[in-house]
Amino acid sequence: MSKYNLNNSYKAVVIGGSAGSFQGVVKILSQLPKGFPLPIIMCLHRLKHVRNGFVEALSIKSVVQVTEPHDKENIKKGSVYLAPANYHMSVELGLYFALSTEEMINNSRPAIDITLGTSAFVYKEKLIGILLSGANKDGALGMKNIHDRGGLTIVQEPSECMIDTMPRAALAATKIDHVLKVDQIVEFLKELDKQYR
């Protein structure tokens, strides 16, 4: 029996983060079990004029190559995707990405709420949402969307965050299933992986 009461019905993991989340993301991706079965869809706030280096930096550490999807690119199992700089990234019902340059939301593009909210709409109870360190409230509404549609929600333990505004906003906005340190999130994903073996 899984410590986190997990099963193999989940279809995707979505991760949001902003200021202070980079190290956490690196740790999660570097310790991901080989052959992790689900797509990991990441929306991280980043400098909009810095296109190069970010994906490469993540890919160097990651067990799975990190890619920035193109508009209309299909979502594949076991892949890791990162919202491109300066584009909102939505998940669409046909299990593909849509990119847009519409107005900023929460002073952000990509907006975490868009990626989390559209993922919740598509994957419903088969989604796991993870929100890490960050300096604004982007992602709180997205986590509420995930909870309201039956998905599982995790936020980084606020005391561990470099800036705890984002996880605290999510905790205020909705029921969060697990409040975990990054090492525990890694453990959670390893536990999840075992359900598919």
C-alpha positions, -999 to 999 in steps of 0.1 A, spaced: 0 0 0 14 34 -10 22 58 18 3 85 -2 -26 62 -11 -17 64 -48 -29 43 -77 -21 41 -114 -50 60 -127 -31 93 -130 -24 106 -166 -3 137 -160 17 158 -135 17 196 -138 42 218 -119 41 255 -113 68 277 -98 84 311 -98 110 329 -77 131 303 -58 117 273 -76 145 265 -100 166 245 -75 135 225 -65 127 217 -101 163 207 -108 162 183 -77 128 168 -88 140 163 -124 174 149 -115 159 123 -92 130 113 -114 129 75 -118 141 64 -153 111 56 -175 87 77 -154 54 70 -172 35 103 -171 41 135 -189 53 163 -167 40 197 -178 59 227 -162 51 264 -161 78 284 -145 81 322 -144 113 332 -162 128 363 -178 109 368 -210 140 380 -230 162 351 -219 153 323 -243 185 303 -242 201 284 -213 171 277 -191 160 246 -209 196 235 -213 203 240 -176 173 219 -167 181 192 -193 216 188 -181 203 178 -146 171 160 -157 168 123 -162 144 130 -191 152 157 -217 132 189 -211 116 204 -242 96 236 -249 66 224 -270 55 240 -302 19 251 -307 -3 221 -313 24 196 -303 9 164 -289 15 155 -253 35 122 -250 38 99 -220 71 101 -201 81 135 -216 89 167 -197 76 200 -211 84 236 -201 62 265 -211 83 287 -235 93 321 -224 67 348 -231 40 324 -241 9 312 -222 7 274 -225 -27 257 -224 -35 220 -225 -62 212 -250 -88 184 -250 -71 165 -278 -40 162 -255 -19 188 -272 -5 222 -263 -17 256 -274 6 286 -271 -6 322 -271 8 357 -266 -24 371 -250 -22 396 -222 -3 389 -191 -22 373 -162 -9 380 -126 19 400 -144 31 368 -159 34 352 -193 34 322 -191 8 323 -164 7 293 -141 -30 296 -137 -36 290 -174 -14 259 -176 -28 244 -143 -64 254 -151 -65 240 -186 -47 208 -174 -74 204 -147 -102 208 -174 -86 181 -196 -73 156 -171 -99 161 -143 -93 136 -114 -64 120 -133 -41 151 -127 -15 158 -100 -7 195 -95 24 206 -77 31 243 -68 65 254 -57 82 285 -43 71 318 -58 66 355 -52 30 361 -64 -4 344 -63 -2 329 -98 -11 293 -95 -35 295 -66 -66 296 -88 -51 268 -110 -46 246 -79 -83 253 -69 -93 242 -104 -74 210 -100 -89 203 -66 -125 212 -78 -122 187 -107 -110 159 -84 -72 160 -90 -45 157 -64 -28 188 -51 6 193 -36 24 225 -25 60 230 -14 63 234 24 62 272 28 90 272 54 113 256 29 105 281 1 128 310 -8 96 330 -12 64 314 2 37 337 -14 27 312 -40 22 281 -19 5 301 8 -19 317 -17 -28 281 -29 -33 270 7 -56 299 13 -76 293 -20 -83 256 -18 -79 223 0 -43 210 -6 -38 172 -2 -1 173 7 23 200 19 57 186 12 94 195 11 111 190 -22 127 158 -10 93 145 -1 79 155 -35 107 134 -51 97 105 -28 61 110 -38 69 108 -75 90 77 -69 61 61 -51 38 71 -80 62 55 -105 60 22 -86 22 21 -92 28 17 -130 55 -10 -128 
